[in-house]
Amino acid sequence: MSRGGRFRFSLETVLKVRGLREEQARWEVARAQTELERSRRALQETKDLRIRLARELQKGDREWTPQDFAILKTYLEHLKSAVEGFQQRVEEHKIDLQKKTEILTQRYQERRLLEQLREKHYARYRRELAKTMENETEAIVLGRFKRSF
């Protein structure tokens, strides 16, 4: 008479896979954030070095030979191009991070939708189980009641 069995959600495997995909997307977002921060730090360090060298050149504390000046000028130009390259990398990393964040949001929504569906199925299962138990209890009570007459 008892319904037996336990709750089974037919999409449980899909839910687990979606959870794993979401976790993977979180790791990807974290990695993209780390890369962006690394690029920003490199950009800032390069800018600081360039500013420091330009100030040193402007101070006039040191006598510059034409060769030293040419080398320093070439180095400053190299740093300028490095700054531009790092700025471009920072922008690329921002775009990459934005894309990965959107993917994470999508995967979160997919997993959450399946969890809500699972909760609805579980609530229906609980209602059916309660109804079955109520009917069984009622049958037992009525069965005993009839015996006492």
N, C-alpha and C positions, 0 to 999 in steps of 0.2 A: 504494500500500500504506500509505503514511503517512496518519495520521488528518487531518493538516492543521488549519487553522483555529486559532483561539485561544480562550481562555476567555471565555465570555459568560454574564453573569448576567441572567436575564430580568427581574429586579426592580431593575436598576441605576438606572433613572430614578426609581423610587419611593424608593430609598435616598437618592438625591441630594436629592429633594424633602424627605424627612424630615430630612436634614441641614440643609437651609436653614430648615425650620420650627423645628428645635432652635436654630439660631443666632439666629433672630428671637426666640424665647422667651428666650434669654439676654439679648438687648438689652432686652427688656421687663422682665426681672427687674432688670437694672442701672438702668433708668430708674425703676422703682418704688422701688428702694433709694435713689436720688438724691432722689426726691420725699419719701420718708420722712425722710431725713436733713435735708432742707431744712425740713420741717415741725417736726422736733424742734429744730433750731437756732432757728427763729422762736419756738417755744414757750419755749425757755430764755431767749432775749433778752428776751422780753416779761415773763417771770417776774422776771428780774434787774432790769429797769426798774421794775417795780412794787415790788419790795423796796427798791430804792434810793430811790424817791420816798417810800415809807412811812417809811423811816428818816430821810429829810430832814425829813419832817413831824414826826416824834417828837423830833428833836434839839432843837428850840426855839431854834436859833441865829438864826432869822429871825423877824421879826414878820409874822404873817399877818393880812391884812385879811379881813373876812368874804367879800369877793368872791374874793380869791385862794384862800381856803380852799374856797369852793364850787366854784370851777373845778378845783382840785386833786382834790377829792372826786369830782367828776364824771369827771375823767380817770382816777382810780384805779378807779372802777366800770367805765369803758370798758375799761381794761386787764384787769380781772377777767373781763369777758365775752369779751375777746380770748383770754385764757388758756384759758377753757373751750372756745372755738371751735377753738383750735389743738390742744387735747387731743383733741377729737373728730376733727379732721383726721388727727392722728397715728394714732388707732385705725383710721380708715378706710384709711389708707395701709398699716398693718400687715396688715389683712385682704386688701387688694389684693396686697401683696407675697406673702403666704402663698398666695393663689390662683395667682399667676403662677409661684411656685416649684413648686407642684404640677403645673402645666401643663408646666413645663420638665422636671420629673422624668419625666412621662409621655412626653414627646417624646423624651427621652434613651433611655428604655427601648424605645420603638418603633424608634428608629434602631439601637440596640445589637442588638436582636433580628434586624433585617434584616442587620446586619453579620455576626452569628454564622451566619445562614442562608447568606450569601454565602461565608463561610469554609468551611462544610461542603460546599457545592457545589464550591468550588475544590479542596478536598482530594479529593473524589470524582473531579473532572476530572484531578487530578495522578495519582491511582491508576490511572485508566483509561489515561492517556497513558503512564505507566510500563509498564503491562501491554502495551500496544500496541507500545511500543518494544522491550520484552523479546521479544515474539513475533516482531517483524521481525528483531531481532538473531539470535534462535534460528534463524529460517528462513534467514538469510544464512549462518550458521555451518554449519548442516546441509547447505545447498546446496553449499557449498565442500567439506564433508567427503565428500559423495557423489561429487563430481567427481574427488577424488583416488583413488578406488578404481578 
